[in-house]
Amino acid sequence: MLPVLVAASHGTASPEGQCAVAGLVEAVARRRPDVEVRAAFVDVQQPDPAAVLEELDGRPARLVPLLLSAGYHVFVDLTEAARAVPGTTVAGALGPDPRLAELLRGRLERAGLRPDDVVVLAAAGSSQASAVDDCRRIAAELARLIGRPVTAGFLSAAEPRLDDAVAAARVEGRRVVVATYLLAPGFFADLAARAGADVVTEPLLLSDEPAAGALVDIVVDRYLS
C-alpha cells in the first residue's frame, strides 16, 4: 500500500491563497491517481497534520511540506506530528530546487523585466539559518538564469528585511523589481507588494490559473524521495 500523501501547507486567511494552494493539491491528486492525497495546514487553517493523521487510522502516510524552505514548521511541527504516529514520514521542503528558480524567471519575464532592472528576491524568512541559506541559494540560481545579481530580502525573522534590501538596491534611473518567492497570495505577499519596489511579481501559485507543472513535479518528487 502506498502511503497517503499529506500535503501540508502553511495556511492562510486569504481566500485567493486558499484557492491557489487547493489547486496545487488537486493537481497532485490528478497526477497520481494511485495515491490518496490529503491537505493539512500547520497554521491558520484546519485540519492540522495531527488531525489528518488521526483520520487515517494507522495507515502509513508521508507528510510533504508545501513550504519553500525547511524551517520551524518542518523541523518541529511536522516532525513532531510524524513521531506521534508510527508509519509516518516527513519529506523535504519544496526548495531549494532549480525548477523554482525557473518559475521565478518566468514570473519576472511576465512582469516585463528590463535589461537594466535591479532584482531583489522576496522570501518569507526564518529563524532557522539553514532555511535562510536555502533562500539565498535560490537567489543565486535566479541570478545565474537572468544574468545579473539578485539580493535576497526577508519579510520576517531574517536580515536584510525586504524593504531595506529594496532601498539599498535603488539606483538612479533603474527600476527595482521584486521576485516574489512565496507560494501563494496572502499576508506575506501583501507585505512584499508594499516594500517599495517599482514592480512586484506574483507568487508562484495564483487562484485563477492552474498550478505550474514544475510545482506538481516537485511535490511528487518529494513524496517519492
N, C-alpha and C positions, 0 to 999 in steps of 0.2 A: 504494500500500500504506500503510495506517495504521500509525503507529509502535506498537511494543509498549509498553504501559503497565506500567512497572516501579514498583510501589507500595513505596516504601522507608520502612519504619518504623524506630524506634529499636532495637527488640528488647528482650526481657525474659526473665528466668528464671521468671517467674510462669506456671504453666500456664493460669490464668484469663486473664491478659493475652494470652498467645499465642493462645488460642482466640478472644478478643474481636477482636483485630486480624485474624486469619484470616477471621473472619466478615465484617468490612468489605471485605476484598479479594475475597471470594467474591461479596458483594453488588454490588460494582463490576463484576465479570465478568458477572453476570446482567443488570445494567443495560445493558451494552454488549457484547452477544454478538458484535458485529462486530470487537471489539478483543481481541487477545491480552493477557491480564493476568498478570503475574508478581509474586511477592513477593520483596523483598530487605530486608536489615537492616544498619543502619550500626554496630551494636554487639550484643554478647551472643549473638545467633543467627546462623545461616548459612542461605542463602548471602548473601554481601555483594554490593553492587551490581556490583562489577567481575566477580565470578564469573558473575552472571546475564547481564551484557552479553557476556561471552565465549561463553556458551552460545548467544547469538542469532546468532553467526557473521556479523556485519556488518549484520544487519537494523537499520533505524532504530528508535530507542527514545526514550521520554520518561520520565525519572525524575520521579515525583510523590512529594514528601516527605509521608509520613503523620505530619507534625510540626506542632504548633500554632503555632510561630513559626520564623522563619528565623534560625538561629544557626550555630554552627560546622559542624554536620553538613550544612547546606545549602550554605554558602559555601565549605567546604573539602572534606569527604568526597565529597559528591555532585558538586560542580563538578569536582573532580579526576578522578573516575571518568568523567564525561561527556567531558572533554577528551581522555582517552586513547582514546576510541572515536569516530571520525567518524560523524556522523549521529545522535548522542545529544544531547538537550537536557534541561535541568532546569526543571521547573515551579516555581511559587511554593509556599510552605508553605500549610497549610490556613487558618491565621489570619494576621492578624485578619480576621474575617468576621462580619457581624451575625447570620448564622444560627447561629454558635457561641454567641453571647450568648443567643439564643433557646433553644438547647438547655440552657444553664446555668440559665436561668429555669425551664425545665421540671423540671430536677433539683431545684431549690430548692422548687418547689411540691410535688413528690412527697415531699420530705423534711418537709413540713409547715411551711413558712416562715410566721412570725407577723408581724403588722404592726410590732411593736417589736423584732424581731430585728436585730442588727448583723451585717453580711455582710462577709466577707473572702474575696477570690479567692485560691486556692492555685494557683500556677504553678510550673513546673519551675525556671525561671531560666536565665540565660545570661550568658556574659562579653561577648556582643555587645550593645551598648547598644540597637541598633535592635530586637532581639528582646525586650528588657525593655520598651521603649516599646510594642511591639505588644501585650504582655500588659496593660499599663496602659490601652491603648485598649479592650480587651475589658472590663476592669473598668469603664471609663466608660460603655460601651454597656450593660452589665448594670445599672449604677446607673440609667441612664435608663429601662430596662424595668421595674425593680422600685420605682422612686420613692424611692430612698434612697442615701446614699453607699456606695461599695464600695471598700475598700482592697485593693491587690494585695500579697500576701506571697509570698516565693520560697523554694523548697526547696534551692536551691544557687546559687552564683555571683553573686547579686544581693541588694540590700537593699531593704526590710527583709526579714529572714528570717521565714518564716511564723509560727513560734512567738512571735516578738517582735510581729508585727502582730496576732496573736490577743490577746496580753496587753495591748497598747495599746488594743485595741477594747473591752476589758472594761468594762462599765458595770453598776453595782449594779442587780439586778432584771431584767436583759435578757440573753437568750442571745446567744452569738456563734456564727454559722453559717458554716462554710467551704464555699464553692462550688468544687468541685474541677475546676480547668481542666487536666485531664490526659486523655490519650486513652483509657487502659485501666488495669486493675489492674496493680500491680507495685510496685517499690521506692519510687517517689515517692508513690504513692497510700497506701502503708503509712505513710510519714513524715507525710503530711497527716493521716491518722487519729490520729496521736499528738501533734498540735501543740497540744492543749489546748482545742479548741473544744467547745462543747456538742453541736453537730450537724455532721456532715461529709457532704456529698453524694457520690454515687457518680460515678466517672469517666464520660466521655461514651460509652464502649463497655463492655459487660458480656458475659461469656461465655454467659449464659443468656437473652439477648434479642437480637432482630435489630438490626443496625446501623440507626440513625436514617436515614430517607430524606434528611434535610438533609445528613448527613455524606457519604452516597453522592453527592449532587448536587455538593458542594464538590469532592470528588476528581475527578469527571468534568469539572467546570468548569476545574479547574487543568490537567488533561490537555489540554483543548481550547484553553486560552488561549494 
